[in-house]
Amino acid sequence: MNRDPWKIATHCCYCAVQCGMKVHVDPETRRVVGVEGNEAFPVNRGQMCVKGQTSSELLYHPERLRYPLMRCGGKFERVTWDDALDYTAKQLQRIQARYGKPCVGVYGGGALTNEKAYLLGKFARVALQTPNIDYNGRFCMSSGAAASIKTFGLDRGLTMPLADIPRAKCILLCGSNIIETLPPLMQYFKEAKKNGCTLIVIDPRQSATAKSADLHLAVRPGTDLALANALLCSLAEENLLDVPFLTERVRGFEEALIAARETSPAQAAEICGVPEKDIRRAARLFGKAATGMVLTARGAEQHSKGTDTACAYLNLLLATGKIGKPGCGGGPLTGQGNGQGGREHGQKADQLPGYRKIDNPEHRAYIASVWGVPEEEIPGAGKSAYELLDAVAQKQIRGLVVIGSNPAVSAPNTKHVNQGLEGLEFMAVADFFFSETAQRADVVFPVTQWAEEDGTVTNLEGRVILRRRASDPPGEARSDTFILLELAKRLGRGEYFPYQHTREIFEELRIASKGGAADYSGITWGRIEQEGGIFWPCPDIRHPGTPRMFTEKFATPDGKAQMQAVRYRPSAEEPDAEYPLRLTTGRYLQHYLSGNQTRRVAPLVKVKPRPLIEVHPDTAKRYGLTEGGMARLTTRRGSVVLSVKVTPTIRPDTIFAPFHWGGEQCINDLTNPALDPTSRMPEFKTCAVRIEREATETHTNR
Ligand code: SF4
């Protein structure tokens, strides 16, 4: 028999690049035996990072959940699917009958496929009839998305395809360490540099990406808004504005400039800790370049003023007319695997499918007609992610369904969040590993993962692609879709969920999104397979899709972009005598989000077995810290002891720590849940912290 492996084209399970890969399947055992980058997929062009390369280890991992579990007398016991589903439905019904329908919440994830995200939103509104659904993407993309909506009238993540990057002559990369977070994208930046592009990186750390830049602005965490406004002022002072573009296609320039001028470049330099001459140089480089891009990421966005900050960066694109043309554009670099599609189809608290608004009567009426329910049955807006978890802690929400998320590690102020989760009357969690959140559940459903199911996702460019099933799931693991359909039946609402196959859910999503801001109605699974992915908006089956946005008009009523007048303000928590430093958090190349997956992959753990606190040598000296020694970080919310890495690549007033670990190593025990007023994004990226030496053993750092 020919034992050459079958090669099934699909996509990586982790980040929003959604690298194309070929999964190798042994034809005899039908088991996945390896993966390789798919050179034919135009995004990663064969490259993958170490997480994608080792992703097949997740499939047959000994710690995979194989059977439904139920907490009995403080211990988890294996039960049948029927028992787990019956008990869950009964508990949800009991809680809703006793306390009211909003007292059950639903918490989704940015890794769920488009079909699952759509189904989860419908399940919450139609089966549970609760307004309280939100998802972990609120902690990732919400400020960048809100800024795009305010400025352009629409959030499509990047306004252009990645293939445009090599045509840019100057790129401002704000709060992103591409080399560690989205490594295959570096090929585009390298190509751009070969073509004469100047790369400017804005980051408190001299990250690997910052080292590769022509200019690094080591901004103080929480002050990007002052920096972006100073760049706008400098562009105006140096006459580097695109006046015809501002006149024809933009509203609000004067007001934006007046607001920016409230902080002069000299004052901004003081606030940001970046020399004024470097700010002016950056403005000149960007303003004089014929083409250019501004790309933002979590470093700039995860703040209580993240939306204003992202708006201030988008203002630079509009002021210089660098959008809607080849080599121009930008926007937020989405992080989570389906962070883009996951925020378009209804799992957000204030949203209906197709990026429709839940408080808009026309939008409600249209979706009610698609779902076949009376419009008044669709609840109104619910609580955003942290507010939902806080409502759990306040006992306003008594029952919770968590699908594809691990808030016990990824939410800010996790001690408070976990006390809430432990006090719930009932929690059901669907996951493929026994996450920190699952450990606190009453029922745990074992679910399938990426290579075990079909479904679409939308990458960071807005390209809708298809993941393909290559392997059977272990034990009795079933899809999240199966769980939602079975629960809907048991809640007496099965008639609204008649799907036999995931593809039928996508067909309904197409109709639900038709005419909405995120219009997928011209996209079919067949077209995706034939064309290798389609960019939304795609409003018609003959429409080619829209790789480059805003070429002629913006998605506002009059077609003009709206520059935002945004003023600098300090972070919710500034350093003081008791907590004299700033704590900022971030990622390692080897780990993904809460680490529920990557902390179980041996080759990744071997390289990065634990989190390290990064401190500058001057800071280490001042506090008596040594390389490999232990230090205690304390904020107003908690305290964590971790090993120290002394490095000159961080600002002396700032401490960096990664957020991929839970339990005693959970850095989110310390982070500040102060929320952005628009996006409801917590302030993950800066809070006031104290550091002290701990007299324990010394480690050899990796
Ligand atoms: Fe590609 Fe992201 Fe997967 Fe790495 S984690 S292989 S960059 S999709």
Boltz pocket constraint, residues with backbone or C-beta under 6 A from the ligand:
constraints:
  - pocket:
      binder: B
      contacts: [[A, 12], [A, 13], [A, 14], [A, 15], [A, 16], [A, 17], [A, 18], [A, 19], [A, 44], [A, 47], [A, 48], [A, 49], [A, 50], [A, 51], [A, 52], [A, 53], [A, 181], [A, 182], [A, 183], [A, 184]]
      max_distance: 6.0
